[in-house]
Amino acid sequence: MKNLDRISGIVLLVFGTAILWSSLTLPIGTFRTPGGGLFPLIASTILLILSAILTFQAFFSKKGREAEAAPFFPEKGTLRRILLGFTSLIGYRCLLPVIGFGPSTGLFLLFLSKFLGNYGWKVSLLYSLLSAILFYYLFEVWLRIPMPRPLLRF
């Protein structure tokens, strides 16, 4: 387990350094007017800090020398849930240009909350409807970001 932490910590350090280096070639801007390099700079800095902590703990921690590796899928239905989540993302992507942002987001959240979250129909419908309306107003009205319009207009 410690060897895996050491390897992944070093790989993430290299990866974070590469992203940091390439983000410095982009305009950073300010927080009020961010440039294209601001988000990668912040994300790579956080990645570098966390991977440095992981690497330091893997090399210098005395705990867990005899630790047993945990199974990759700890619960029985984990692989099924991952495949359902991935399939729902693909379905969301395919429905987005056909029925539009609001309805496809509502259906996506309904599927996630009902079948992956194991909530009842009332809670799932309420959650998906309110979330779809909230996201629509957030992106379309408040932020004025044009979302995909449906091909099928009723």
N, C-alpha and C positions, 0 to 999 in steps of 0.2 A: 504494500500500500504506500509506503513512504517513497519507493522508487517511482511509482506512478505520479505521486505528488511532485517529486523533484523534476521529472521529465515534463509534466504539463506546466509547472511553474516556469521552467526555462523556456519552453516553447511560447508561452504567453508573454513572457518578457521580450523575446525576440519579435513576436508579432506586434506587441504594443509599441516597441521602439520603431518598427518600420512604419506603422501608422502615424506615430508622432512626427517622424522625420518627413513623411510625405504631406502631412497636414501643414507643416511650416512653409511649404511651397505655395500654398493657397492664401488668398487674402483673409485675414482673421477678422478684421473689423472690430466693433465694440459690441457690448450686450444690447445696446439700443438698435444698432444697425449691424447685425452679424454678417460676416463674410462666409464664404464657402468652407473655410478651414476652421471655424470656431468649434463646431460640433465635433469633428474628428479630433481636434486638439483636446477638448474636455474628455471625450470618451477614452482616448488613448492614455491620457494622464491617469484616469481612474483605473483603467486596465493595468497600467504599469504599477500603480500603488498596490492593488490587490494581488497581482501576480508576484510582486516582491515579498509581500507578507506570506503568501503560500509557499514560496521557495524558501524563505527564511525559516518558517516553521518546519518544513520538510527536512531541512538539513540540520537544524539545531534543537529541535524538540526531542525530549527524552521520552515523552508519552507515546504510546501506541507502537512500540517497536514490534510487539507480538500481535498486533491487531490483525483480525481476519478480514479478508475482503468481503464486502457486502455483495449480494447478488445484483446483477444488472437490472433486472425487473423484479423489485421486491414484492409486489402484489400480483395476484393471479391474472387479473384482466388488464394489466398495464399496456401490453402490446396492442390489444384491441382498442383501448382508449386512444393511444397515440395514432393508430391508423384512422380511427374515426375523426379525430381532430384534424389530421392532415387532409383527409378526404373532404371535410367540411370547408377547409380553406380553399381547396381547388374548386369546389362547388360555388363558393362565394365569388371567387374570381371569374368563373364562367357566367354566373347570373348577373353580375354587376353591370355589364353593358346591355344586357337584354331587358331587365326589369328596373334598372336604376339603383341609385345608392340607398335610398330609404328602405324600400321593400327587401332588397337583398341583405342589407344589414340586419333588419328585423328577423328575417328567416335564419340567418347565420347565428344570431344570438339566441333565437328560440331553440335551434338544434343543439347548441352548446349547453344551454342551461337545462334543457329537458333530458337529453341523452347522455351528456358527459357530466353534468352537474347533479343529475338525479333529482331535480326539483319536480314538483307537481305541475300540472298543466296551467293552473291559474297563476302561479308565481312565475312560471316561464313566459307565459303570454304577456303578463304585466311588465316584467323586466325587459323583454325584447321590444315591446311596443314603446315604452318610455325611453329606453336607450336609443332606439332608432330615431325617435322624434328629437331627443336631445342632441344626438350627433348631427342630424340634419340641420338643426338651427345653429349649432356650433360652427359647422363648416360652411354651409351655404349662406346663412344670414349674418352671423356675427363676424366670421373671418373672411367672408366673401370669396371662398375657394370654390371654383366651379367643379362640381362632381359630375360623374357620368350620367347622361340623360338616357332614359330607356329607349330602345329601338322600337318597342311595341307601345305605342301611345293609345290609351283607351279613352 
